[in-house]
Amino acid sequence: MTALLIWFLAAVGVVLAGLATRAYLLEKREGLPPSSMRFAISIAIAVALLGTAVFQTVFNKPSSGPTQVEAPEPVKRDATTQAQIAGLKKEIADLGEQLAKKQAELEKLDPTMAPPAEPSAPAQWPLMIAIALVLFGFGALALGDLQTLLPRKKTVAQEPEAPTQTPGSPQALDKPEPATLASFTAHANAGRYKAALAMAGRMSAETLHKLEVIDFLYLRAFCSVMAVAAPEDGNAVTHQERTEKLATAQKDLASLLELAPHSAEAQWLLGYTKARAGEWQAGLDTMRAAKTGLESNNASEVNESVCLLMLAEGKLAAADNEGATKLFDEVTQLGVLAGQIPVAMVTHRILTVRSHIKEGKFAEAAEGIARVRQVEGLDEKAQRATTVACDVYDVAIHYRSGDMDKALAATREFMSHWLPAQLPDVEDQAADEFLLPAIDKAALQLPNDLYRGLFFLEAVVRIELASRNGQALVPDEVDVIATALLRALQFQPRHRESLAALGALYLAYKKDRTEKALSWLDAALTMGVRSPRARALLGEARRAEQTRKDLLQLFRSASTQFLSDPAVGVSVRKALIEELGRFDEFRPVVLDLQESGALESAPSGEITVTALRERAAFVGGIASEVVRRAEPAAVQKLADIHRELTSLANNVETSSTRIAALERQVMEQLGRIVLR
């Protein structure tokens, strides 16, 4: 019976050791601090209990001997008999002592004469030890994390079911998906990072088991990082959103590593997050520290190589060529991105060129472009991109340095190399296109906005060169500049700067397209052109156009009244109509006069002084209004003629008044003479 009890206690010890072992392995797998002492003590107690059970079963058996006889029940005796019994017991005791002495002397003389050992009962201490070990085993479980002894069973992540819809009934509203760790995990595994992060915002880590908290923090950090590294819609996040998500990921991973400091996956993800945030050295160190706990994979080596390349670029920027070479050697040893070393050198030299341009060191920038062209080891794609970049920077250097002739030549040289063949004809319609470019972007060797930028730059350079003459543009120059701007709009429709420049050009040099130019300039300002000059030009042009329309209406009305006056001679009408009939905007006046028959009316005869004076006042008033409202340079000749007309009209007025007075005086004198 004792052996069975000890074996039961040993089984309990084995169960406790199994729990401690599972918890220990779980902690190792999840990166938690392992309960090593609990594991070791539980194993030792289980082994000790098993040893105790084996000892009790095999070695702690009772020895064989005579069968014990049960003592008879006590009998009542009288005092005399009792005294005799006591005396006999004393004599037996004395004899026993003498026998023991004699037996000892005999054994001393002959050890073989020792009496056989009496049978003994089995020892009871193994049971006591087994009970104590079990109690110690239960106590040892408290030496580690109790939450890992009996972890909560994980639920399987399932996609939510669509709501049922009965025909003819109102459409059922979608129930909000429950915010559970299983659903959160399903969204994260499916790459729905926005939905996963939204669900994580509705979850509380305080209600989760410790192991679930670890999974929750890791998945939330992973989704935050992937929302930056691989957005679902393919559109890069803003700088502020990128900073916030990476900071949130680092915070979650720091909390996770406080719970599970040995989690290699979390440590590696933290390094990747730091690298994404531009902390290249910290990210590299963290990823390398976590690498020993992860399986070897190409992605880890790729990310390490990226960090090394970025650090090497920093060394190059600091003129530490030796340090950069060491980092490039490490990239070469990893092997996965060794081909990017020339690209890194090109990138560094391009950045140096940009810095020189910003600082106005154009000679150094030109030398830098020459060094970029000398880089070897680039693949075909990288070599082509490098050549394009060098060609563009050649244009930029010449333009920023003020050498417009070379800038124009470099631009035309670029176009001769990279411009696609069979471009569509240049038409003003390119400025009106809202949706699709006239040139298919898929057929282009380079980005369409690069072509647009260079054509726009060509127009700017040509205007700058023409302005140095101090004279207005000639028609050929206007056409070439307009062609460059329209080409730019063919590659990128409705580009606001190109549209504004084209509108301003047409306002200044193509008066017949004034309405269109105003609409282009207005559209460019609506799309966000911030040039105060463009806004002022549009306002001024709008006012000038309105003034022109008002004056045109005034002139049409005056022309109709003047030409329909019968006192105006036929030859005068004919000459005026032939002179002004060449203008399209005057033709409606001629048509109205022809339909009314006013042009065929004969002169009324002699012109009276009053009629002459009234017509001169009318024409002079119209001229005065035009002189007042039009540009001074445009009405200089009209102003001179107007002054002469006013002078003559005034003379007519003065002469007629004087004639009347003289006539009255003549008649008075005649009367005095004749009537006396």
Residue pairs with C-beta under 8 A, 6 or more apart in sequence:
2 56
2 122
2 124
2 126
2 127
3 53
3 56
3 57
5 127
5 130
6 49
6 52
6 53
6 56
6 126
6 127
6 130
7 53
7 57
9 49
9 53
9 130
9 131
9 133
9 134
10 46
10 49
10 50
10 52
10 53
10 130
12 49
12 134
12 137
13 42
13 45
13 46
13 48
13 49
13 50
13 133
13 134
13 137
14 46
14 49
14 50
16 42
16 45
16 46
16 134
16 137
16 138
16 140
16 141
17 42
17 43
17 45
17 46
17 137
19 42
19 141
19 149
19 150
20 35
20 38
20 39
20 41
20 42
20 43
20 140
20 141
20 144
20 149
21 39
21 42
21 43
22 149
23 35
23 38
23 39
23 144
23 145
23 148
23 149
24 34
24 35
24 36
24 38
24 39
24 144
26 32
26 148
26 151
26 211
27 33
27 34
27 35
27 144
27 145
27 148
28 34
28 262
30 211
30 214
30 260
30 263
31 214
31 260
31 261
31 262
31 263
31 264
31 265
31 266
32 145
32 148
32 214
32 259
32 260
32 262
32 263
33 145
33 261
33 262
34 262
35 143
35 144
35 145
35 148
37 140
37 143
37 144
38 140
38 141
38 143
38 144
39 144
41 136
41 137
41 140
41 143
42 137
42 140
42 141
45 133
45 134
45 136
45 137
45 140
46 137
48 129
48 133
49 130
49 133
49 134
49 137
52 126
52 129
52 130
52 133
53 130
55 126
56 126
56 127
60 122
60 123
60 126
61 122
62 119
62 120
62 121
62 122
63 117
63 119
63 120
64 119
65 118
65 119
66 119
77 85
103 114
103 115
106 113
107 113
107 114
141 149
145 210
147 209
147 210
147 211
148 210
148 211
151 209
151 211
152 209
152 211
152 212
154 182
154 212
155 180
155 181
155 182
156 182
157 182
157 183
157 185
157 186
157 189
158 182
158 186
159 186
160 177
160 183
163 172
163 173
163 174
163 175
164 172
165 171
165 172
177 183
177 199
179 199
179 202
179 203
180 203
181 203
181 208
181 212
181 215
181 216
183 199
184 196
184 199
184 200
184 203
184 216
184 219
185 215
185 219
187 193
187 195
187 196
187 199
188 196
188 219
188 222
188 223
191 226
191 230
191 232
192 232
193 223
193 224
193 226
193 227
193 231
193 232
194 227
194 232
196 219
196 220
196 223
197 220
197 223
197 224
197 227
200 216
200 219
200 220
200 223
203 216
205 213
205 216
205 217
208 216
210 259
213 259
214 256
214 259
214 260
214 263
217 252
217 253
217 255
217 256
217 259
217 266
218 252
218 253
218 256
218 263
218 265
218 266
218 269
220 248
220 249
220 252
221 248
221 249
221 250
221 252
221 253
221 256
221 266
221 269
221 273
222 249
222 269
224 245
224 246
224 248
224 249
224 252
225 245
225 246
225 249
225 269
225 272
225 273
225 276
227 237
227 245
228 237
228 241
228 242
228 245
228 246
228 276
229 276
231 237
237 245
243 277
246 273
246 276
246 277
247 277
249 269
249 273
250 270
250 273
250 274
250 277
253 266
253 269
253 270
253 273
254 270
256 263
256 266
257 263
257 266
257 267
257 270
260 266
262 293
264 290
264 291
264 292
264 293
264 294
265 290
265 294
267 286
267 289
267 290
267 293
268 286
268 287
268 290
268 291
268 294
268 300
270 286
270 290
271 282
271 283
271 284
271 285
271 286
271 287
271 288
271 289
271 290
272 283
272 287
272 303
273 283
274 282
274 283
274 286
275 283
275 284
275 287
275 303
275 306
275 307
276 283
277 283
280 307
280 310
280 311
280 314
281 307
281 311
283 307
284 304
284 307
284 308
284 311
287 300
287 303
287 304
287 307
288 304
291 300
294 300
298 336
301 334
301 335
301 336
302 336
302 337
304 334
305 331
305 334
305 336
305 337
305 340
306 337
308 327
308 328
308 330
308 331
308 334
309 327
309 331
309 337
309 340
309 341
309 344
311 327
312 323
312 324
312 327
312 328
312 331
312 341
312 344
313 324
313 344
313 347
313 348
313 351
315 321
315 323
315 324
315 327
316 324
316 344
316 345
316 348
317 348
317 351
317 352
328 341
328 344
331 337
331 338
331 340
331 341
332 338
332 341
339 377
339 379
341 377
342 375
342 376
342 377
342 378
342 382
343 378
343 382
345 375
346 372
346 375
346 378
346 382
346 386
346 389
349 368
349 371
349 372
349 375
350 368
350 372
350 389
350 393
352 368
353 365
353 368
353 369
353 372
353 393
356 362
356 364
356 365
356 368
357 365
357 393
357 396
357 397
357 400
360 400
362 397
362 400
362 401
365 393
365 397
366 394
366 397
369 390
369 393
369 394
369 397
372 386
372 389
372 390
373 386
373 387
373 390
375 386
378 386
388 418
388 446
388 450
391 410
391 413
391 414
391 417
391 418
392 414
392 450
392 454
394 410
394 414
395 407
395 410
395 411
395 414
395 454
395 457
398 404
398 406
398 407
398 410
399 407
399 457
399 461
404 461
404 464
404 465
405 465
407 457
407 461
408 458
408 461
408 462
408 465
411 454
411 457
411 458
411 461
412 458
414 454
415 454
418 445
418 446
418 451
419 451
420 439
420 443
420 444
420 445
423 439
423 487
423 490
424 438
424 439
424 490
426 483
426 486
426 487
426 490
427 486
428 486
428 513
428 516
430 438
430 486
430 487
430 489
430 490
430 493
431 486
431 489
431 499
431 502
431 516
431 520
433 489
433 493
433 494
434 493
434 494
435 493
436 493
437 448
437 490
437 491
437 492
437 493
438 490
438 491
438 493
439 448
439 490
439 491
441 448
444 451
448 491
448 492
449 491
449 492
451 487
451 488
451 491
452 488
452 489
452 491
452 492
452 495
452 498
453 488
455 484
455 485
455 487
455 488
455 491
455 498
456 484
456 485
456 488
456 495
456 497
456 498
456 501
458 484
459 481
459 484
459 485
459 488
459 501
460 501
462 477
462 480
462 481
462 484
463 473
463 481
466 473
466 477
466 481
472 509
473 481
473 508
473 509
475 509
478 505
478 509
478 510
481 505
482 502
482 505
482 506
485 498
485 501
485 502
485 505
486 502
488 495
488 498
489 495
489 498
489 499
489 502
492 498
494 523
494 527
496 523
496 524
496 527
496 528
496 529
497 524
497 529
499 520
499 521
499 523
499 524
499 527
500 520
500 521
500 524
500 525
500 529
500 531
500 534
502 517
502 520
503 517
503 518
503 519
503 520
503 521
503 524
503 538
504 517
504 521
504 534
504 537
505 517
506 513
506 514
506 516
506 517
506 520
507 514
507 517
507 518
507 521
507 537
507 541
510 517
514 541
514 545
515 545
517 541
518 538
518 541
518 542
518 545
521 534
521 537
521 538
521 541
522 538
524 534
525 534
525 535
525 538
529 535
547 629
547 630
550 629
551 625
551 626
551 629
551 630
552 585
554 622
554 625
554 626
555 622
555 626
556 586
556 588
556 589
558 618
558 619
558 622
559 580
559 586
559 589
560 589
560 592
560 593
561 618
562 568
562 615
562 618
562 619
563 573
563 576
563 577
563 589
563 593
563 598
563 599
564 593
564 596
564 598
564 601
565 615
566 601
566 602
566 603
566 604
567 603
567 604
567 607
567 611
567 615
568 603
568 615
569 603
570 602
570 603
573 599
577 590
577 599
580 586
581 587
581 590
593 599
609 652
609 656
612 652
613 649
613 652
613 653
613 656
616 645
616 648
616 649
616 652
617 649
619 645
620 642
620 645
620 646
620 649
623 638
623 641
623 642
623 645
624 642
626 635
626 638
627 635
627 638
627 639
627 642
